[in-house]
Amino acid sequence: MTSSPIDDIKARLDIVEVISSYIKLQKAGANYRAVCPFHSEKSPSFFVSPARQIWHCFGCNSGGDVFGFVKQIEGIEFGDALKILAQKAGVELKPFRPEFKELATERTRLYEATELATSFFEKQLEASAAGKKAKDYLLGRGISEDSIKKWRLGYSPDTWQGLIDFLSGRGFKNAEVEKAGLAIKKDSGGHYDRFRGRIMFPIFDLNSQIIGFGGRVVGRPGAEVVEIETGTRVQAIKGSGQKGRVSTEDNIGIGTAKYINTPSTILYDKSRTLYGLDKAKVEVRKKDTCILVEGYTDVILSSQSGIENVAAVSGTALTPLQLKILRRYTENLLISFDMDLAGDSATKRGINLALNQGFNIKVVTLPEGKDAADLILKSIKSWEESIEKAKSILEFYFETTLKKLDKKEIEGKKEISKILLPIIKRIPNKIEQTFWLQRLSNEIQVKEEDLIIELAKTKSEEEVLGLEPEETINLPLKTRKELLEERLLILVLSDRQNLEKVTAEDLEMLPSNISQIIRVYQQAKDSETAFKKLKSEEKKTVDYLLLKAEMLQELSKKDQDIDFLDCLREIKNMQIKADLELLSQDLRAAEFKKDAKVITTLVEKFNQLVKKLSKD
């Protein structure tokens, strides 16, 4: 019998290797642990079992196999997770087979559109007259031929429908091109290309799949579109004279912007995208630091210079989703972009959000009016030195605030304190807090005692900026009986002698989901055979409990002295007490009705249970 692609993928991939490409795992006995990527926590409660090829977080209670992890961390459907893991495993998926048609998703279709669009733009950069001029601009900016190919830079011709016609010839409808963020719908009907006459920067997801584009204007050189070949199909797209040019009206708004980006699509979400992180993530993990810059060329030139642990926020302030992704690789950030940290700025919100999540932040200061790309072009050594001399975020706060305000004037002193005291207040270490209070006192010539009084009245940064508190997970607490039942099943699964001690009467007391698992194991000749006979949900329960047993052994020794008989006895006693409570209620009702016969029967049952309880 031929195995399914899912089985092939699971056989070829190690869950530890897959998950460690997203988050940092640490060895913990036979297993691995990490800070959970799906909820905020400081102590690691996320565990991976290489033996069972599963993962589970005991903090937020999420878990599953390698497919479940990729689905959850990428925020995608099963079909897309299958495609990603098939590529990692080297398993060929054959869409023409009926069983694969159901796995085709809209996302996959749009990935195909963006990939084809990238090939189209690459061809225009190399072969069209206007594209060659755009390429000359890139080379003049210091971007090498190798980097142009590595980052798949291209050029969008200055025509109304060059890309639309190209994709149409490959079976894509205008509505699909629009959904990919590559076309705009006219009010009068029809569509036109979103990107025209621009250098194109493909934007990649963490698996290096193209999800969107950034387009930089380079003037209006003409409407030439060259022939492009994909596979065995060739389509010639040509603009002719004024007909193919973009009108003056089109230059209003979208046409005049230096940069335009793909709008939000089902593939591209600006708030969760960091340009270049797909290529930088290995180096980020290796150096345990990510350098954040503003633009595409900053990333490309830094990578080209040999400093590869760089990603760009692409003009946005740091968002919670971006930070969540970054935390998979490092907790150390070097920020190298223009930051106005005074007042209620979006940048300040992002910085403080990162601090609240435990990131260590330093600031790379650049010459005024320059960005990272400018500095790299001038001198790679200067860029390296700026990184080495990065300042702590508090040092940067002090420097920029004191530079902008007059610390000699009373109003200046008040404004400086208004900005810096909320920052100082959030420092958890009292010694460090006192150090910065003394620094502020010396800088603005105000008594430290007075600053302490003002500090007490000052709202924290979280209150000032309206930052959300850390995400918390409120799982329903398990009762003692439920915990004991779990423990009992763990002991049964771990030792076949315990399995044989469970009687039919015991099974009647246990919940149906647990008793059914025990029955299957009792009837099977060995654990492997029993596991195969379990239903899907029952297998998940067994995997979870066995992983939990291993974690308990590693994390806490106090539970090791709870043996099987004690656990079973306690469950029995708890069940008897619950039955006694119900009988007591029935007795009260019978006494109220003065039903002597029922009272006698209930008293007899009550006494029997009491004797059994005391006996056990």
C-alpha atoms as one frame of an Amber mdcrd trajectory, in Angstrom:
protein
   0.000   0.000   0.000   1.402   3.388  -1.065   1.942   5.794   1.797   0.328
   9.221   1.731   2.389  12.391   1.270   1.571  13.287   4.868   3.151  10.053
   6.092   6.153  10.588   3.802   6.668  14.103   5.152   6.430  12.950   8.784
   8.876  10.130   8.078  11.440  12.460   6.512  11.177  15.447   8.860  12.242
  15.622  12.483   9.822  17.781  14.463  12.714  19.143  16.542  14.491  20.446
  13.424  11.314  21.994  12.022  10.316  23.735  15.247  13.879  24.886  15.966
  13.823  26.740  12.626  11.132  28.946  14.186  12.037  29.161  17.881  15.013
  28.476  20.133  14.819  25.020  21.739  16.842  23.869  24.726  17.577  20.248
  25.605  15.603  19.038  28.611  16.427  15.394  29.262  15.026  13.321  26.423
  12.966  16.269  25.206  13.283  19.957  24.339  11.755  23.047  25.888  11.213
  26.684  24.898   9.275  29.812  25.710   5.912  29.318  24.008   5.544  31.307
  20.761   1.748  31.317  21.093   1.332  33.206  24.371   3.380  35.544  26.545
   5.393  33.817  29.261   8.774  34.132  30.953   9.287  30.530  32.089   9.361
  27.890  29.316   6.292  25.648  29.291   6.526  24.604  25.624   7.914  21.076
  25.131   8.822  18.980  22.105   9.114  15.200  22.183  11.398  13.760  19.475
  10.356  10.229  20.463   6.649  10.857  19.818   7.170  13.667  17.277   4.723
  15.944  19.090   4.769  19.303  20.882   2.686  20.670  23.719   2.535  23.872
  25.729   1.465  23.308  29.309   0.844  27.029  29.666  -1.763  27.636  26.945
  -2.622  23.947  26.392  -1.983  24.000  22.652  -0.232  21.067  21.025  -0.094
  18.640  18.148   2.175  17.310  15.420   4.496  19.100  13.002   1.588  20.091
  10.735  -0.312  21.610  13.646   2.709  23.658  14.666   3.330  25.087  11.186
  -0.375  25.862  10.750  -0.532  27.735  14.037   2.735  29.636  13.843   2.282
  30.640  10.188  -1.459  31.291  10.572  -2.270  29.190   7.517  -4.530  26.376
   6.387  -3.548  22.719   6.227  -2.970  22.823   2.459  -0.419  25.587   2.828
   1.297  23.807   5.743   1.466  20.691   3.578   3.152  22.665   0.801   5.712
  24.235   3.165   6.615  20.932   4.820   6.674  19.061   1.511   9.311  21.502
   0.282  11.350  20.999   3.454  11.066  17.215   3.177  11.649  17.007  -0.577
   8.289  15.326  -1.117   6.656  16.022  -4.469   2.986  16.933  -4.358   1.007
  16.117  -7.483  -1.954  18.518  -7.775  -3.492  16.588 -10.668  -4.333  13.654
  -8.419  -7.902  13.853  -7.006  -6.827  13.555  -3.374  -4.712  16.703  -3.730
  -7.341  18.894  -5.366  -9.032  19.406  -2.008  -5.763  20.762  -0.623  -5.534
  23.557  -3.213  -6.236  26.883  -1.518  -6.711  30.450  -2.546  -3.418  31.272
  -0.853  -1.578  28.770  -3.063  -3.097  30.356  -6.143  -1.975  33.825  -5.050
   1.528  32.549  -4.263   1.696  31.375  -7.874   0.591  34.833  -9.070   3.217
  36.680  -7.008   5.936  34.264  -8.124   5.051  34.781 -11.784   4.870  38.547
 -11.239   8.380  38.484  -9.759   9.715  36.627 -12.811   7.989  39.188 -15.029
   9.540  42.128 -13.142  13.000  40.479 -13.166  12.806  40.088 -16.933  11.809
  43.729 -17.440  14.778  44.907 -15.358  17.218  42.935 -17.494  15.748  43.231
 -20.976  13.706  46.422 -21.384  15.327  49.796 -22.078  13.520  51.418 -19.133
  14.421  48.461 -16.912  18.088  48.801 -17.762  17.973  52.428 -16.663  16.382
  51.313 -13.412  19.120  48.716 -13.018  21.754  51.376 -13.577  20.171  53.304
 -10.707  20.423  50.236  -8.426  24.049  49.663  -9.382  24.706  53.342  -8.750
  23.233  52.931  -5.274  25.886  50.297  -4.594  23.662  47.229  -4.987  25.672
  44.520  -6.737  24.581  42.202  -9.548  24.633  39.293  -7.098  22.380  41.161
  -4.651  19.951  42.058  -7.461  19.613  38.347  -8.207  19.584  37.257  -4.546
  16.798  39.675  -3.619  15.060  39.184  -6.994  14.787  42.887  -7.761  12.855
  43.884 -10.852  11.113  46.635 -12.775   7.415  47.228 -13.471   6.884  48.727
 -16.937   5.126  52.073 -17.249   1.975  50.634 -18.850  -1.625  50.232 -17.862
  -1.889  46.451 -18.105   1.519  44.946 -18.766   1.417  42.591 -15.763  -2.326
  41.954 -15.964  -2.007  40.823 -19.597   0.974  38.644 -18.740  -0.829  36.894
 -15.867  -4.021  36.632 -17.917  -2.063  34.663 -20.503  -1.189  32.213 -17.733
  -4.765  31.627 -16.640  -5.193  34.277 -13.934  -8.371  36.314 -13.822  -8.206
  40.043 -13.136  -9.980  39.498  -9.809  -7.194  37.123  -8.712  -4.514  39.632
  -9.717  -6.380  42.225  -7.644  -6.541  39.858  -4.647  -2.773  39.423  -4.885
  -2.455  43.215  -4.535  -1.065  43.581  -8.068  -4.011  45.303  -9.750  -6.490
  48.057  -8.962 -10.138  47.960  -9.989 -11.446  50.978 -11.895 -14.692  52.620
 -10.836 -15.831  52.335 -14.441 -14.970  48.632 -14.568 -11.871  46.686 -15.528
  -8.460  46.731 -13.845  -5.035  48.322 -14.253  -1.587  47.495 -12.863  -0.910
  48.795  -9.355   2.842  49.107  -9.956   3.989  51.074 -13.019   7.377  52.547
 -13.802   8.903  51.376 -10.530  11.831  49.369  -9.225  10.270  46.314  -7.607
  11.347  44.815  -4.279   9.656  41.436  -3.668   8.666  40.921  -0.025   9.172
  37.400   1.294   7.587  35.463   4.138   9.727  33.412   6.526   9.720  30.514
   4.058  11.017  32.797   1.273   7.709  32.731  -0.556   6.768  36.046  -2.172
   3.782  37.666  -0.463   3.924  41.241  -1.724   6.002  44.019  -3.244   7.431
  47.436  -2.575   7.785  49.661  -5.599  10.163  52.647  -5.817   9.462  55.265
  -8.456  12.268  55.950 -10.959  10.551  58.371 -13.325   8.483  57.735 -16.420
  10.879  56.373 -19.059   8.325  54.847 -21.448   6.004  51.959 -22.143   8.200
  49.224 -23.526   7.445  45.716 -22.310   9.676  42.865 -23.407   8.923  39.268
 -24.199   9.120  36.896 -21.222   9.292  33.124 -21.206   8.005  30.886 -18.437
   8.469  27.164 -18.981   7.426  26.429 -22.560   4.969  29.312 -22.863   5.943
  32.679 -24.318   3.842  35.829 -24.440   4.811  39.152 -26.014   3.353  42.205
 -24.314   3.919  45.545 -25.947   2.923  49.132 -25.237   2.577  51.478 -28.173
   3.161  55.193 -27.967   0.942  57.281 -25.729  -1.596  54.475 -25.479   0.686
  52.503 -23.159   1.723  55.431 -21.000   0.301  56.408 -17.664  -1.694  59.641
 -17.777  -1.010  62.809 -15.803  -4.123  62.078 -13.740  -2.677  58.729 -12.738
   0.311  60.537 -11.209  -1.944  62.014  -8.549  -1.758  60.222  -5.180  -0.526
  56.695  -5.789   1.678  57.698  -8.718   3.587  60.433  -6.916   4.602  58.467
  -3.832   8.296  57.566  -3.680   7.363  54.093  -2.458   4.113  52.180  -2.721
   3.492  48.759  -1.209   1.140  45.887  -1.735  -2.043  46.545   0.279  -3.221
  44.047   2.878  -4.048  40.728   1.242  -4.544  37.197   2.507  -0.799  36.749
   1.898   0.578  40.110   2.996   0.024  41.794   6.349   2.386  44.715   6.933
   1.992  44.478  10.709   3.463  40.964  10.807   6.083  41.277   8.069   9.780
  42.066   8.470  11.601  42.493   5.181  14.640  40.251   4.858  14.056  38.165
   7.975  13.713  35.023   5.847  17.348  35.420   4.781  18.563  36.821   8.105
  16.947  34.419  10.585  19.818  31.905  10.715  22.358  34.669  11.325  20.020
  36.362  13.843  19.841  33.155  15.851  23.580  32.577  15.490  24.482  36.079
  16.726  21.474  36.234  19.059  20.770  39.781  17.823  18.599  41.346  15.150
  19.432  44.756  13.688  16.256  46.581  12.669  16.475  49.177   9.903  13.859
  51.135   7.951  14.175  50.337   4.268  14.764  47.646   1.692  18.121  49.050
   0.516  19.338  49.267   4.129  18.801  45.509   4.463  20.240  44.619   1.067
  23.405  46.722   1.448  24.010  45.567   5.024  23.660  41.945   3.965  25.918
  42.619   0.990  28.529  44.142   3.337  28.650  40.942   5.388  26.381  41.981
   8.269  23.437  39.703   7.585  21.421  39.682  10.820  19.356  42.608   9.550
  15.633  43.078   8.845  13.485  46.095   7.999  10.237  47.282   9.552   9.470
  48.979   6.214   8.293  52.300   7.572   6.075  50.989  10.367   6.572  51.162
  14.092   7.251  47.840  15.762   4.013  45.898  16.123   3.048  43.119  18.562
   2.957  40.602  15.697   6.427  41.579  14.470   7.789  41.272  18.011   6.147
  37.878  18.385   7.976  36.709  15.264  11.296  38.232  16.330  11.121  36.528
  19.707  11.339  33.163  17.953  14.934  34.005  17.082  16.310  36.461  19.652
  15.478  38.789  22.527  18.201  41.292  21.583  17.340  44.137  19.201  19.562
  46.863  17.747  17.395  49.632  16.322  18.780  51.779  13.525  16.153  54.188
  12.278  14.989  57.719  12.891  13.113  57.835  16.184  11.231  60.770  17.666
  10.751  59.411  21.153   9.226  62.561  22.667   5.487  62.524  23.262   3.000
  59.905  22.215   4.697  58.632  19.048   3.991  55.333  17.347   7.697  54.527
  17.440   7.766  55.037  21.199   4.805  52.698  21.578   6.627  50.018  19.620
   9.855  50.417  21.586   8.098  50.223  24.927   6.006  47.304  23.809   9.244
  45.480  23.043  10.674  46.422  26.443   7.519  45.180  28.151   7.921  41.844
  26.388  11.426  41.439  27.760  13.506  42.467  24.740  16.928  43.981  25.351
  17.135  47.072  23.156  20.044  49.193  22.015  20.051  52.062  19.528  22.471
  52.410  16.620  22.984  56.146  16.159  23.646  57.436  12.626  24.800  60.824
  11.298  21.884  63.245  11.098  19.884  62.897   7.900  21.574  59.614   6.972
  20.217  56.085   6.914  22.048  52.768   7.149  22.398  52.519   3.352  24.058
  55.960   3.180  26.543  55.002   5.890  27.360  51.645   4.286  27.992  53.296
   0.908  30.331  55.759   2.553  32.180  53.185   4.638  31.339  49.630   5.670
  33.686  50.110   8.617  31.634  53.098   9.809  28.510  50.902   9.767  30.294
  48.200  11.738  31.552  50.747  14.285  28.065  52.236  14.701  26.727  48.778
  15.512  29.518  48.121  18.016  28.874  51.476  19.718  25.116  50.985  20.006
  23.743  52.688  23.121  21.290  51.372  25.667  17.751  52.556  25.091  17.813
  54.564  28.336  21.029  56.296  27.316  19.393  57.134  24.011  16.255  58.482
  25.726  18.390  60.778  27.874  20.574  61.964  24.993  17.735  62.814  22.606
  15.557  64.442  25.264  18.327  66.605  26.723  19.409  67.607  23.222  15.972
  68.917  22.261  15.012  70.721  25.459  16.700  73.496  27.448  17.618  71.978
  30.803  18.520  75.400  32.208  14.996  76.808  31.890  12.258  75.805  34.343
   9.891  74.813  31.516  12.642  72.722  29.984  13.308  70.975  33.307   9.586
  70.183  33.631   9.320  68.825  30.080  12.466  66.725  30.467  11.093  65.225
  33.684   7.713  64.648  32.042   9.366  62.551  29.334  11.996  60.703  31.380
  10.286  59.992  34.715   7.712  57.563  33.234  10.599  55.713  31.593  12.565
  55.560  34.841   9.488  54.406  36.723   9.186  51.273  34.631  12.713  50.085
  35.574  12.113  47.056  37.843  15.543  47.057  39.495  15.625  49.691  42.266
  19.401  50.099  42.116  19.268  50.806  38.385  16.279  53.095  38.911  18.192
  55.088  41.534  21.149  55.405  39.152  18.992  57.030  36.451  17.220  59.248
  38.975  20.612  60.529  40.139  21.630  61.040  36.507  18.468  63.079  35.861
  19.014  65.049  39.067  22.545  65.986  37.982  21.533  66.853  34.431  18.678
  69.257  35.260  20.050  70.406  38.643  17.005  69.350  40.676  17.177  67.608
  44.068  16.830  63.867  43.881  14.286  63.985  46.746  12.046  66.235  44.644
  12.317  63.885  41.685  11.341  60.947  43.908   8.194  62.852  44.946   7.357
  63.533  41.277   8.147  59.919  40.390   5.492  58.737  42.851   2.914  60.934
  41.089   4.042  59.912  37.607   2.075  57.463  35.571   3.997  54.530  34.173
   4.892  54.332  30.501   2.144  51.733  30.038  -0.482  54.128  31.417   0.848
  57.120  29.474   0.989  55.287  26.151  -2.037  53.087  26.696  -0.041  49.910
  26.184  -1.903  46.651  26.533  -0.834  44.411  29.416   0.890  41.163  28.577
  -1.328  38.518  27.124  -2.443  36.050  29.758  -3.904  32.591  29.385  -6.771
  31.712  31.675  -7.221  27.979  31.372  -9.987  26.264  33.321  -8.463  24.798
  36.466  -8.660  21.024  36.756 -10.191  19.555  39.872  -8.159  17.345  42.170
 -10.137  14.364  40.915  -9.319  15.177  37.293  -5.641  15.532  38.121  -5.649
  12.205  39.946  -7.407  10.522  37.023  -4.742  11.887  34.673  -2.026  10.681
  37.027  -3.615   7.242  37.226  -3.684   6.902  33.454  -0.042   8.006  33.237
   0.943   5.303  35.745  -1.097   2.702  33.860   0.454   3.630  30.514   3.950
   3.612  32.015   3.750   0.194  33.704   1.800  -2.826  32.443   1.674  -4.288
  35.978  -0.430  -1.306  37.022  -2.653  -1.905  34.024  -3.444  -5.406  35.260
  -4.402  -4.100  38.716  -7.288  -2.001  37.374 -10.539  -3.942  37.927 -13.888
  -3.718  36.139 -15.277  -1.988  39.240 -12.496   0.594  39.052 -13.270   1.283
  35.415 -16.893   2.038  36.265 -15.722   4.872  38.513 -13.468   6.470  35.937
 -14.584   8.892  33.182 -15.515   7.141  29.941 -12.624   8.621  27.952 -10.062
   7.270  30.443 -11.737   3.919  31.080 -12.007   3.277  27.318  -8.261   3.855
  26.831  -7.457   1.492  29.714  -9.764  -1.201  28.268  -8.012  -0.997  24.888
  -4.604  -1.370  26.561  -5.806  -4.280  28.718  -7.080  -6.150  25.671  -3.993
  -5.580  23.526  -0.844  -7.670  23.755   1.455  -4.648  23.983   1.397  -0.859
  24.139   2.246  -0.366  20.466  -0.657  -2.508  19.352  -2.987  -0.768  21.792
  -1.977   2.687  20.576  -2.786   1.763  16.966  -6.302   0.723  18.018  -7.072
   4.047  19.686  -9.199   6.704  18.052  -7.574   9.947  16.925  -8.561  11.954
  20.032  -7.550   9.097  22.323  -4.102   8.991  20.711  -3.723  12.720  21.359
  -4.630  12.170  25.020  -2.072   9.377  25.413   0.673  11.394  23.685  -0.090
  14.415  25.866  -0.056  12.437  29.125   3.157  10.558  28.373   4.883  13.843
  27.481   3.504  15.372  30.656   4.870  12.439  32.649   8.352  13.063  31.267
   8.096  16.784  31.994   6.952  16.166  35.546   9.930  13.911  36.129  12.276
  16.602  34.858  10.621  19.577  36.479   9.389  18.283  39.797  10.381  15.325
  41.913   7.635  15.766  44.504   5.104  13.853  42.389   7.325  10.824  42.020
   6.223   9.302  45.351   2.562   9.160  44.322   2.247   5.507  43.452  -0.484
   3.758  41.608  -2.365   2.250  44.581  -2.473   5.534  46.492  -3.788   7.297
  43.431  -6.485   4.714  42.798  -7.511   4.664  46.478  -7.856   8.448  46.538
 -10.049   8.422  43.422 -12.277   5.751  44.985 -12.628   7.723  48.204 -13.474
  10.892  46.321 -16.139   9.048  44.355 -17.609   7.552  47.549 -17.714  10.991
  49.172 -19.503  12.365  46.136 -22.034   9.507  46.355 -22.495  10.166  50.073
 -23.253  13.822  49.358 -25.941  12.832  46.873 -27.443  10.361  49.357 -27.500
  13.077  52.018 -29.499  15.313  49.697 -31.947  12.480  48.982 -32.254  11.787
  52.723 -33.114  15.404  53.459 -35.779  15.309  50.788 -37.247  12.015  52.159
 -37.265  13.362  55.724 -39.092  16.469  54.530 -41.744  14.225  52.945 -41.697
  11.908  56.001 -41.299   8.865  53.747 -40.115   6.216  56.242 -39.583   3.461
  53.687 -37.311   5.566  51.488 -35.472   6.879  54.554 -34.700   3.322  55.704
 -33.374   2.327  52.270 -31.211   5.440  51.955 -29.799   5.083  55.483 -28.818
   1.519  54.716 -27.008   2.575  51.512 -25.380   5.457  53.342 -24.000   3.147
  56.073 -22.667   0.702  53.495 -20.756   3.460  51.744 -19.400   4.810  55.058
 -18.123   1.321  55.954 -16.483   1.007  52.547 -14.882   4.418  52.920 -13.485
   3.655  56.356 -12.365   0.205  55.180 -10.424   1.659  52.256
